[in-house]
Amino acid sequence: LEKKGIERYSLMMQDYGAPVGFRIATQNAGRVRSLIVQNGNAYEEGFNPESWQPIFEYWKERTPEIEEALVSGLLSLEGIRFQYTHGTRNPDGISPDNWNLDSLKMSRPG
């Protein structure tokens, strides 16, 4: 934003990108006019411990072994399916095409 000469701005944050937006906002408070936050947590209580415990452990101790276990779980077919179905009232009403296509694309090299 500085390189583009933008001095005042509003930040739109969503989901997993919200922490990045909050960091930008706290480091540039005088420039931020407003925050627009959609489905983003600003507090630890908003994280479900059951789902987030492996990530919390990784934050405490970053090792290649923990990272590999975490990433392989999140990017597994079941991990991707969980993102679509967890917390929904009718998970059977969600087409498996969603997570199958995501899994196929994420399993490509590169």
C-alpha positions in Angstrom: 0.0 0.0 0.0 2.9 2.4 0.8 4.5 1.7 -2.6 1.2 2.5 -4.3 1.0 5.8 -2.3 -2.2 4.7 -0.6 -2.3 6.6 2.7 -5.8 5.9 4.1 -7.8 2.7 3.5 -10.4 0.3 4.7 -9.5 -3.3 5.2 -11.7 -6.2 4.2 -10.8 -9.4 6.0 -12.3 -12.9 5.6 -11.8 -16.2 7.4 -8.2 -17.4 7.6 -7.0 -14.1 6.2 -8.4 -12.1 9.1 -5.2 -12.4 11.3 -3.1 -11.0 8.5 -5.5 -8.0 8.2 -5.5 -7.5 11.9 -1.7 -7.4 11.9 -1.7 -4.8 9.1 -4.3 -2.7 11.0 -2.4 -2.8 14.3 0.9 -1.8 12.6 -0.8 1.0 10.6 -3.6 2.2 12.9 -3.4 5.8 11.7 -4.0 4.8 8.1 -7.0 2.4 8.6 -10.4 4.1 8.2 -12.4 1.0 8.9 -12.4 -2.8 9.3 -14.8 -5.1 7.5 -14.5 -8.6 9.0 -16.4 -11.5 7.6 -16.1 -14.9 9.4 -12.8 -14.0 11.0 -11.7 -14.6 14.6 -10.2 -11.8 16.7 -10.0 -13.8 19.9 -8.8 -17.2 21.1 -12.2 -18.2 22.4 -13.4 -18.3 18.8 -11.2 -21.3 18.0 -12.7 -24.7 18.6 -10.1 -26.5 20.7 -11.0 -29.9 19.2 -10.3 -28.7 15.7 -7.4 -26.3 16.4 -5.4 -28.3 19.0 -2.9 -29.7 16.4 -2.3 -26.1 15.1 -1.9 -24.7 18.6 0.7 -27.5 19.2 2.5 -26.6 16.0 2.6 -22.9 17.1 4.3 -24.0 20.3 6.9 -26.3 18.7 7.5 -26.0 15.0 9.3 -29.1 13.8 9.3 -30.7 10.3 7.6 -33.8 11.8 4.7 -31.8 13.3 4.3 -29.7 10.2 4.2 -32.8 8.0 1.5 -34.4 10.2 -0.5 -31.3 10.3 -0.4 -30.5 6.6 -1.0 -34.0 5.5 -4.1 -34.2 7.8 -5.5 -30.9 6.6 -4.9 -31.7 2.9 -6.2 -35.3 3.1 -9.5 -36.1 1.5 -11.1 -36.4 5.0 -9.5 -33.1 6.1 -10.9 -31.3 3.1 -14.3 -32.9 3.5 -14.3 -31.7 7.1 -13.9 -28.1 6.0 -17.1 -28.5 3.9 -19.2 -30.5 6.4 -18.2 -29.7 9.9 -20.9 -27.8 11.8 -23.5 -28.0 9.1 -27.0 -29.2 9.8 -27.2 -31.5 6.8 -23.7 -32.6 5.7 -25.4 -35.3 3.5 -26.9 -32.4 1.5 -23.5 -31.2 0.4 -22.2 -32.6 -2.9 -19.0 -34.7 -2.5 -17.9 -33.1 -5.8 -16.7 -30.1 -3.8 -14.1 -31.9 -1.6 -13.3 -34.5 -4.3 -12.4 -31.7 -6.8 -10.5 -29.7 -4.2 -8.5 -32.9 -3.2 -7.7 -33.6 -6.8 -6.4 -30.1 -7.4 -4.4 -29.9 -4.2 -2.7 -33.3 -4.8 -1.1 -32.0 -8.0 2.7 -31.4 -7.9 3.8 -27.9 -7.3 
